[in-house]
Amino acid sequence: MPRIQLIEDLTSTQVPQGSNLLVEFDPSSRWYNASLNIAASWLRQDGVLIYNAGSQTPDDIRSMLQQLSVNVAELEGAGRLMIYDWYTTTLGQKSKEKFAIDSLKAHDLSIFFAKEAMHQAPNPDLLRIGDNVSTLARFNDDKAWTEFLLTRSFPSSMVRKSTQILGVASGVHSESVYRTLEAAADGIIDFKVDQSGDELKNLMRIRNMRKVVFDARWHLLRLNENLEIDIEKLT
């Protein structure tokens, strides 16, 4: 099974298949870059990827993946890379993408998952990334969108035996939303920006991981010219 770059750099063993990992990210952090590094690494290891794009256009994602040495056209043609367009829906427009979510209402998403995601064959080589599920809060009350995640999205990981990584913006929801999602997640990862010194620092840590031993210290993220991210221990 492929490795999850960055996250499994900080764990003693691989994260069990079918896990749900919650990323709480500062909106100005390197999470989006990190998510695409994770995606590119997974694809280069012959994995299958679904990327749910809530805050970036599919073409922006394709462009960044190409800079990360991913042959996007080939992998999309082979069915190993599927970019689901949530972003266009957030603008109130109809997507022209092959894979798209036409409604971000929790009721409609629940029907989609019940018909599609919950009945697909198990595939441990599949990784699913949602760059920003906080967009659901624009179209639903807190109870509706968190219940959708708890009763449809999270259980689908177990059914499909595929790991899911969901990004949630920090500081924009109620405390109960974060606590509810944290209680259901198999792992919690934080991305933040430290502005305390002269140099702005982008940091990452694993706050909790239920089933594997992990390094809980903050680590520095460095973005290279080709958009690759290096992870370094803070001294």
ABEGO torsion letter per residue (X at the ends): XBBBBGAAAABABBBBBGBBBBBBBBAABAAAAAAAAAAAAAAAAGBBBBBBBAABBAAAAAAAAAAAGBBAAAAAAAGABBBBBAAAAAAGBBBABABBBABABAAAAAAAAAAAAAABBBBAABBBBBABAAAAAAABBAAAAAAAAAAAAAAAAAAAGBBBBBBBBBGABBAAAAAAAAAABABBBBBBBBAABABBBBBBBBABBAABBBBABBBBBBBBAAGBBBBBBBX
